[in-house]
Amino acid sequence: METKGVWVLALPAVLSVAGCGSVRPALVDPGLEQEIQSIRAIDNHAHPVRVMHAGEPADRGFDALPVDNMEPSSDPVNIRPGAPAVAEAARALYGGRPKARVIEEKGGQYPTWVLDQMGVETMLANRVEMGATVEPPRFRWVAYADALIFPLDNARLAERNPDRKAFFTLEDTLRARYLGAAALNAVPATLAEYLERVVTPTLERHRRGGALAEKFEAAYLRSLEFDRVDRATAERVYARFRSGPAPADADYKVLQDYLFRYIATECGRLGMAVHLHAMAGAGSYFDVSGANPLLLESVLNDPGLRRTRFVMLHGGWPFNREITALLEKPNAWLDFSAQSLVLEPATLAGSIREWLEFVPEKVLFATDAYPYSDELGWEESGWAAARAGRQALGIALTAMMRDGEISRARASELARMVLRENARHLYGL
Ligand SMILES: [Zn+2]
């Protein structure tokens, strides 16, 4: 979707200042840099926060699994309090004024004003639900589906570590909400009924609500290895454990795997993409090896899932090279959200170059703008990631030009593809 309007890009001035933190202008062709700054982007993945009226509770719909109540971990340097990129983002956005005053002044227009500052035309908002101030056309919905693949007693899974205990409490709450929307207060007697009365209607409701995709944060809850399971086996596990006790991990996995592929198939039917967290994740207990995107290969290779478009969010880090090979699958895309926040542009540029040299139509710009804290809100993290992501793209394309791989014209074309055209084609925007 191309909206016409006045765009004010607050970015280039900062990029031209030499010696400014991590910015290395010499690495980017100046004309190309100018172009990259002026392209109105589609941000494939972010968590914008609504502006609420006085007296309303704070918005918590920005994530099914908010990561602000986890045990301490050693945070990456770029998102620690006082990080230069964060301070720069705050200066660029607020110019030394209190953030609260700017929010008050902009009122309900504040979230779209933030997009303008980021040079983002459309942001895919990964939220439990949409609402006033974060709404189409500038924000498009990505809903959550994990709660649907854990319909049984999750006590055993929750026991694994304190973070998962918090996560499964949240997933149980969301699943209860999905059941409530189906006028149920417990899962139905059979798997067939669960699929017909809960799973499919939830996905259809999301689609009617404008969702472009369903998001799985499964990597926070289990491994990304979703095997092919026959229906009769899944039905047996469901029937045996529906009223408790909590199933053994191996039994439960069979049902989760079946439900994941069922949902992915339904997403294909409904014209929604499937988004997957595919990167090391927040928290000190995150199972990094379980987030290896190669674990998704059997899903991508399932002939029954070739109609479904899978988008691996965050570019797979630290498995950036493994994910490259998956781009050959006709149903696989990736974005570089979060890497654009936690890695330096020159580091990310190496991966972007490799992806663009392989299957450039499948590479998407994204930020993972997220409300980490008051200091590092979705605005600052979004602005910093948008700037670093553009910088990384510029470095990658400039290096490809200098090495004689692509022409200057092709560099322009690739910049437009990554920043918006690939996403437009993927979602039909
Ligand atoms: Zn995210």
Residues whose N, C-alpha, C, O or C-beta is under 5 A from the ligand:
A	BS01	ZN	D368
